[in-house]
Amino acid sequence: MEQLSCTVSRITYCDKNSGNMIIRVIAKDYADAVTVLGNMSTVNVGSALIVTGEWKEDEKYGRQFEASEFKEVLPTTPRSIALYLGGGMIKGLSVSLANRLAEAFGKDTLAVIENAPERLTEVSGIGQKRADLIQKGYTESKAAKDIMLFLQGRDISFRLALKIYKECGQNSVEAIMGDPYVLVGFLGFKMADEIALKLGFAKDSPCRVRGGLLHELKQSEKKGNCYAKQGILIGKAASLLEVRTSLPEAIAQLAGERKIFIELPDRIYSIGLYLSEVNVAEKIKEIMASPRKAAGADFSECISKAEKSAGLTYDDEQRDAIELATQSKVSIITGGPGVGKTTIIKGVISVFEQQGLSVLLAAPTGRAAQCLSDATGREAKTIHRHLGIPPKRLSGDALIVDECSMINIELMHSLLACVPERMIVVFVGDVDQLPPIGPGNVLKDFIDSGVIPVVRLNKIYRQAEKSLIIQNAFKIKRGLLPYLNTSDDSADFFFKELDKPAEVARYIGDLCRENLPNYYHIADRVRDIQVLTPMKSGETGTKQLNALLQEALNSKKANSPVLQHYDTEFRIGDKVMQTANNYDKDVFNGDIGIVSSIKENELAVKFNKTTVRYDYGELEELALAYAITIHKSQGSEYPFVVMPLTHQHTLMLKRNLLYTGLTRAKKCFVLVGAKAAIKDAVNDNEAMVRNTMLAQRLKGI
């Protein structure tokens, strides 16, 4: 057996299930980088290691070091310290800044950060605020490493360990040992339970029972419910825990600890969702009851000027919709594609502005905000960007919120908490689309309450009448099969019948690489073509389709840099999606951009007008986005949409899913799959009923 003293410079491959990794390291006494193989799931770029193992000769890859065990240590040389600090584990510390720190303080760099952070200001570009952030980040990274080592073999990423540390505090490992079920929200019940049972916790221990109840409540929320019925919750928890007698007492204890709220007769809420639902209902009532800023001009005069400015004459439905929206404190405009929602929004904006009112435009996602901005010629922002960090009270006289079908109860609560009572609010959305990701069904509940004035748009306007996308959307909405036998070359809807998922995937690859770009003269295949799929897994799921489409649309080029992050290889020109809200970087879940550069262990992504840089440790917030789920596409529009639909997606074959995917396309929609799957989707209109009380609260029941 030999030992290597080394620092990880790159993670070439990682199997998240087994923990097996292939890493490249800078090793003491070796001039060139060395490849190491082994089970090392806790290591990151920059980790300093002492690895024990043997050299092996691989026919394809040459000499490699096969590790049998490893130990993490603090780095000691300036080069290894720079790799350690620049590996993405310390927030705000880039590779270049890490190099400058290591150059300035050498082998004493870590001691300076930990014990004398004021000295960091000696380095150009570091002020006191950044010095404090670096010290805080270093302290957090050490604590997160302790958690990773304690939970070794449990697929704990550094970012997840950091979240656990922030939740559990300075003595996180001790807290976990005292109650392993604090990990349920991070690892799931099964893994937390395995850890607890190995630590000697009994099946009927109070913390296990509470952990099981909170887990089942969270599972209910993942299905979109705001609350769980007590009898069902107890039944599911009893099945999970294989205990029954102590469950009612545990529910009472959780209520006493303010972790849940019991609303008689049988509704169990997490405390946050209960407050969100109650506060949304109360705030809507407050806004509707409050006076608005006086209008500075007569409506009839304003509508005439709006018509003249737009070069059109509103029909009765459009005029009534604009009048309702501009005369009501709170209103809803709902309707499918082609019914003129954008025309009405522009009319509403025009009337408001003529009346001397300032207007804010908002949408749930960056793509939806961009679509709204493009359609109206006015600035639109995401809800998150309007609110800011910390959230601040909105300033303006009127707020128009588009794509409201996407807004869950928590986001609506955050928004309305910042809306002044005098502000006019107009909600716009298509209630027939998929319900939001997350608990609640706010737009539907608003409409079902009967409390808020609603305009339902049904008339398809002339410019949309010839579109098969629009015609088929309305057929699907009514429970009818779409027109599939399209032979007209000018059509915007096409269907390719294939039964086997593998054939569907290959066809989609060819379609995106050659057929669509050649036929429509598409200049940018990556940006303009979007594949939407019902699921993440399977041959036509996002994971496999992204790998296929990356090769088809952005194949690896000689001498072009790549960055491997576990099982994903990022290349310059890749389409990627932000998968978590990141307020520091001002990018949010669902934002799509293009990788513009890769340097060492950093990459940059161009999102619309801004470029965002990611350290290696932040790459788990990015995913390839050549193919995304239909749920993730809500609020967005794409020139060309390709969508597989097979019986591999049986659990997801719902009418609103097919309808939502179809209505994302602007110029052309291609459906690839089995007719039987399409029929099943159209026929299944049993939208899962979500447990909410928002409509009843608005009614005052």
N, C-alpha and C positions, 0 to 999 in steps of 0.2 A: 504493500500500500504506500502511496505517495501523498503528499499534501501540497496544495496550491494556495498561496496567499494572493488574493486577487480582488478586483473591483469590477462589478457588472457594468459593461458599457452598452449592452443591447440585449433585449429579450427577443430571440428569434422565433420561438414557438412556446406555447403553453397550453396544455390540456387542463381546462378548469375543473374537470371532474376528478382526474387522477392526481393532479398537481405536478405531473411530469413536464419538465421544461428543457429547452435548448437555449443556452445563453452564450453570449460572447463576453469574454472578460479580459481585462488588462491584468496580467499576472506578473508577480515579482520574478525577476531573472529570465523573463521571456520577452524578446524584442517585439514579436508580432502578437496580435490578439489570439486568444485560445478559445476553442469551442468546448463547453462543458455540458454534459447531459446528466439529468437526475431529477429526483423528486424534491423540488425546492420552492414550493408554492408561496412562501412568504417573502421571497426576494424581489427587489425592484431594481430598476436602473439606478446605479450609484451605490448599491449595497456593497459593503466590504465583507469579504468571506474568507474563511479558511476551509477549504474543501478537501476531503479525504477520498481517495479513489484510485483508479488505475487508467493508464493510457490504453486506448484501443484504436485499431486501424480499420476505418470504414472504407469499403471499395469505392463508394461514390464520393464521400465527403472528406476522406483522408483521416489524419490523426485527430482524435478527440479524447477528452478526459471524461471518464464515466464515474460520477460521484456516488459514493455509498452513504456519505453523511457530510453535513456541512455545519458551520457555526458562523453566525454574524458577529462582526467585531466593528469597532469604530475605525475609520480610515486614518492612516497616519502620515501619508505623503501628500504634498500639495496637489499632485495630479489626482489621487484617489479621493481627496477631500472635495476637489472641484466636481468630480463625477457624482459624489454622494450628494452634495448640496444642489447640484443642477439637475438631479434626476426627476424633478417634478413633485417631490414630497413636501417641499416647503413653499407655501403660497407666495407668489410674487417674486420668487428668486429664479431668474432665468439662467440659462447655461452661461451666457456671457458675463453676467454679474457674479455668478459663482466662481468663474475663472479669475475675475479681478480680486475677489475676496481672498482666494487661495494664494494668489500672487502677492497680495499685501501682507498677509499674516502667516503664510506657510503652514507648518505643522501645528501652529497654535490657533488656527482659524476657529476650530470648534470650541476651544476654551474661551476665546474672545466672545463668540456669539453667546455662549451660555453665561459667562461670568462678568463680562465687561462690554455689553452691547453698545455703550456710548462710543466706544472706539471705532465702531463700524462707520461712523460719519467721517472718518479719515479717508475713506474710499470715495472717489469722485462719483457723484450721482446718488449717494445715500445720505438722506437727511435723517433727523431724529425719528420721524414718524415711520419711515421705512425700516430703520434699525430696530425699532420696537416690534414691527411686524415680523421681521426675520427671526428675532429671538423667540417670539410667540410661536411662529411656525416650526422652529427647530424643537421647541419643547413639546409641541403637539405631535410632531413626527416621531419623537422618541417614545412618547406614550402610546401612539398607534402601533409602533413596532412591537412593544411589549404585548399588546393585545393580539397582534398577529401571531406572535410566537406562542402565546398561551392557547390560541385557537388553531394551532398549526394543523394542516390537513383538512381544514374546513372551508377552503376556497374563500378566504377573506382577503379582499383587495385592500390596498393601503387606504383608499378613499373611504371604504366602508368601515375600516378600523378607526379612522379619524372621526366618522360620524358617531360610532359607539363611544369613543372617548368624550366627545362633546356632550353626549347624552348622560353618560355615567360619571363623568368628572375625573378628578386627579387620580383617585384610587380605583380606576376602572376594573382592573383584574380582581381586586378584592370584592368589588361590588358584584361582579359576575359570579364569583365563587359563592357569595352570600345568597344570590337569587339569579340563577342562570336564565330565568325566563324574561329578564330584562332584554335578552337578545331576540325575543320572538319577533319584534318589529323589524329587525335587521336580517335575521337568518331564517325566519319561519319557525313554526312550532317544532317540527320534527327534529331539526338539528339542535335547537336549544334543549329539547327533551333528552336527546342522546347525551349531550354534555352534562345535564343535570343528573341523569341516572348514573353516569360514570362517577359523578362526585358524591353519590350516595343518597340523593334525594328520593323519598318514597313516592309511590304513585298517587297517594292521597295527601301529599304535602300541600299546605295552603297556597304556597307560591305557584305550584304546578297547576292547581285548579284555577287560580286567577289567570295564569298565563294562557291556559286552554280557552277560557271564556273570552279573553281579549283577542286571542287569535281568531276564534270563530266570528266574533263581531267584526274584525277587520276583513275577514273573508266575505262577509255579507256586504260590507262597504265597497269591496272591489267589484261586486256585481252591480254597483250603482245605487244600493240602498242607503238611505240616511239613517234608518233604524232597523233593528231586528226584533221580531216578536219573541217575547220571553220564552214561551214554550218551545219554539223551534230552536232558539239559541241553546237552551238547556239540553235539548235532545241531541243536537250536534256535538256539543261539548262533552256530554256523557259518552257518546260513541267514540270520540277522539281520546278521551282520558281513561275510559273504561272504569269510571267511578260515577256515582250519581248522588249519594247522600249529602255531600257538602256543597253542592252547586248553589242552591238558594242562598245559603249563608255567604258564599263567596261573592255573589251578585250584590248583596247588601253591603258587604265590606268595600267593594269597588265603588259603589255609590257614595259611601261615607268618605272615601278617599278622593272624591270628585274626579274619578277616572271615567265614570259612566253616569248617565242620567236616566232615571226610571220615570217615564211618563205613563201614568195610569191610563188604561188598565194593563197594558202588556207591552209597551214600546220601550226598548232599550237602545239608547243613543250613546255614542262616545260624546263626551262633554262638549268638544269643539263643534261637532256637527249639529248638536241640539242648539247651541247658541247661534250658529250660522243660520239655521232655518228660522228660528224665532226672530232674529235681528233683521233678516231680509224682509220678512213679512211686515214687521213694524216700520222699517225704513220706507218701504213702498207706500204704506198708509200715510206716513208723515209727509212724504213728498207730494202725494196726491192732495193732501189737505192744506198744503202751504201755498201762499200766493206766489205768482210768477212776476218777473219784471214786466212792466207795462209795455205793450207793443207800440212802436212808434209810427206805424202805418196801418191802413185798413187792409184786411185780407184780400178782398176782391181786387183792389188796386195792385197788391203785391203779386197775386197769381197771374194777372194779366202781363205784368212786367216779366215774370218768370217764363211765361209762354213765349213772349217776344224774344227774350234772351236765348232760350233753348231752340227757337225756330220750330215750334210745334204747338198744337192745341191739345190740351189735356181732355180726355174723355171723362164721363161722369165718375167712373170708378177711380181714376187717377186723381181727379179734383177732390173727391170725397176723402181719399186717403191723405192727401196733403193737408186738407183742412183739419181732419181729425188729429193728425200728428202735430200740427202747429197750434191748435187750440186747446189740446189736452196737456195736463201736467206730466202724465205718463201714458204712453200708448205703445201698441205693438203693430208692426207691419209684417205679415207672413205670407209666403207664397213660394211656388216652385220656380224653376228656370224659365226664362222667356216671358214672364208676366210683368216685367217693367219695374222691379224693385229699385234698380239703380236710377231710373228716370224719376221715380217718386222721391228718392233720397236727395237727388239734385234739386228737385222742386222744393222740398222742405228746407234745404239749406238756403236757397234763394229767398224764400219768404222770411225765414228767420233773420237773415242778414239785412233785408230791406226794412225789417222792423227794428233794426238797431241792436240785435242780439248777437253776442259772440257764440260761435259754435265749435264744439270739440267733437272729433271723430275718433272712434275707438273700435278695436276688434280683438278677439282673444289671442291670435297668433300673428307673427311677423308677416307671413304670406297673406293672411286675410287683411291685415292693415294695408299692405302694399296694393292689393287688389282694390280696396276701397279708395285709396289715394289715387290710383290710376283712373278709376271710374269717375271720380268727382272733381279731380284737379285740385283738391285741397289736401293739406297734410293730415294723415291719419296715423295714429300710434297704437301700439298694443296696449292693452289694459295695464300690464305691468309697467310699461314705460310712462304711462300717464300718472300712475300712482307713485312711482319712485321708491327709494329706500332711504330712510323710513317712509312709509306711505304719507302723502300729504293731501290736504283738502283740495279738490279740483276748483279751478277758477274759470268761470265761464257762465253763460246764461242757458245754454242748451247742450245736451250730450246725445249724440246718435251712436248707438252701439250695434255693429253689424255682426252677422254669424252667431247669433245668440243661442242657437241650438247646441253650440259647443260648450257653453258656460255652465260649469257645475256649481253646486250650492256654495262651496268655499270661495271660489273666485268671485261669484256674484256678491257674496258678503263683503269681501275685500273692496270691491268696486263701490258698492252702495255706501259703505262706511265713510267714503271720501267724497260723496256727492252732497253738496249743500241742498237743504230742503227747498230753496227757491228755484233750483235748476229744473228745467224741462228735460225729460228723458224719453227718448224714442228707441225702442228695441226692435231690431230687424232680424229676421231669420226664417229658415225653412223648417217648420216643425216636423215635417215628414222625413228629415234626415236622421242619421244615427243619433241616439242620445249622447250626452257628453261622456268623455272619459272621466271617471270620478263620480262621487255620490251626487244624487239628485237628478232632476229632469226639469230644470228651471223654466225654460221657455214654455214647455207643455203645461206645467203647473200654473204659470202666469195666465195662460189662455183658459185653462180649465176652471180657474177660480171665478171667471165671469166678472171680476172686479175691475180689471184694466181694460180700457177700450181697445178693440182689435179690428184691424182691417185685413180681410182675407182676399188676396189677389188670385183670381182664377183665369182671367182672360189672357190668352197667348197672343202676342202682338205680331203683326204681319212679318216683320223681319225674322221672327223665330219660327213662323208656321212651317217653313220648308225644311227645317232642321230635323233630321231623324233623331239626333240626340234629344231634342226637346220633346218630339212626339213620343219617343220610346220612354222617356222619363215619366210622362203623364200616363202612358199605358201601364207601366209598372206600378205607378202610384195607385191606379184603379184596380190592380190585381190581374192585369191582362199581360199575356206574353208579348214581348217586344217584337217588332219586325226584324227578322233575322236574315231573310233571303234578299239581301241588297246587292243589286248588280249595277246600279248607276255609279259611274266613275266619279260623279260630283257629290255623292253621298258623304255624310260625315260620320256614319255609323257602319261598322263592318263586323261580321262574325265569321270566325274560322272554327269549324267543328273538329275537335280532336278529343279522344276519350282518355288516353293514357297521360298521366302527369308528366312523365319524362318527355313525351312528344310535345306537350304544351310548352315546357320550359325551353326546349331546343328551338321551337318555332318563334317564341318570344325573343330569343337571342338573335335569330336571323332578322326578325322584323325590325328590331331596334338598331341593328348594325347596318343593314342595307335597304330592306324593302321600303320602310317608311321614309328614311332620309332621301332615297333616290326618287321616290314617287312624288313627294311633296317638296323636294329641294330644301330640306331642312339644313340650315347652316350649322347649328349647334345641337348635335344629337343628345349630348349629356344634359344640357339645360332644358331643352324643349320637349323631350319625351320622358314621361313619367310612368313607370309600371306601378300599378296598385294591386295589392293582393289581400285576400281576407285574413291570412294567417302568417305567423312568423316561421312555423316549422313546415317540413315536407318539401317535396321536390319543386313545388310552386310557391313556397313560402319565401319570406324576405331574405333569409340567410343564404339559401342556395341560389336564389335568383340574383342576389347582389354579387356573389362570386362569379356567376356566369356572365352577368352584364358588365362587370368590371373588366373581364378579359375581352368581351366583345367591343366595348366602347372606349376603353382606356388601357390597352395592353401594356405590359411592362416594356419600357424602352431602355436600350443599352445606355449605361452611364447616367441614367436619370435616378436621382435619389429616391429611396423608399423608406418608410418607417413602419416597422413591424410592432404591433401592439397585441400581444397574445395571439389569437387566431385571425386577426385582421391586419392586412397589409395596406397601408395608406400610400397613394401615389399622387404626384402632382397632376391636377386635372380631375381628381375624383370628386364626385358629388357626395356630400356628407350632410348629415342632419345632427343638430344639437338635440340631445336627449334629456337634458335637465335644465331647469332654470338656473342661470348663472348671472346674478345681479352685478357682480364685480366686473364681468366682461360685457355686460349689457346684451347678452344673447339668451334666448329662451327656448324652452322645449318646443320642437317642431320647426325651428328656423333652419333653412336649407342654404348651403353655400358650396363653394368650390375650393378645394385645396390649391393654394396659390404658390406655396414654397415649402420646402423641407430642408432643415439644417440641423445636423447632429440629432439631438433628441427633441427637437421642437418642430412644429409645423404651423403654418398660417392658413387661415380660411377666409375667403372673401365672401362676406354676407352682404348682398345688395351693395350698399355704398361704404361699408366699413370692413376693415380687415382685423381679424381676431387671432391672437397667437396662443398656442397651447403647448405647455410643457408636457413631457412624456406622461407624468402622473395624472394629467387632466384628460388624456385621450379616451378614458372610459366614458366621457360625456359626448363622444362623437360616434356615429355609426354610418356605414355606407348607405346611400340613399337613392341608388338607381331604382330600387324597388322598396316601397314602404307600404305599411298596412293602410287599408281604407280609412280606419279610424284616425290615423296620423294625418291623412290628407284633408280632413275636414277644414273648411275655411279657406282652402287653396283652390286655384284654378291653374290648369296646365294646357298649353296648346294641343299636345297629343297625349292621350292616355291609352295604355294597354293594360288589360285586366284579365287574368286567368280566373276561371271558375270551373272547378272540378269537384267530384265527390270526395276528394281528399279534404275539402272544406266543409263537410257535411254539417258540423256543429255551428258553422257561421252562415249557413245559407238562409238569409233573411231578406225580406223585401226591401227594408230600409237600407241594408248594406249594398245591395245591387244598385238601388236608386242613388245613394250617396256617391258611389264610385263613378257611375255614369255622368252625374251632373258636375263632376270636376273637370270634364273635358270642354275646351272652347272650340277647337277646330276639327278634331277627329277623335273618335273613340273606337278602339278595336277590342272586341270581346273574344277570348280564345278559350275553348273548353267544350263541355258536354251539354247538349240541349236539355237532358234530364236534370242536370244541376241547375240550369237557369230556371226551368219549370218549378223545381223544388223551392228555389229562392223566392220566386214571384208568389207562389202559393202560401208561403209561410209569413203571415203578417202578425203572428203572435209575438208582438214586441213584449219582452219580459217586463212585467209590471214591477216598478221600482217602489220600494217602501218610502214614501215621503208624506209629509203633512203640510207642505207649503201652501197648496191650494186651499186647504181647510183653514189654515191660519189666516190667509188673506180674506177669506169669507167671514172670519170671526167665529168659526165653529169650535 
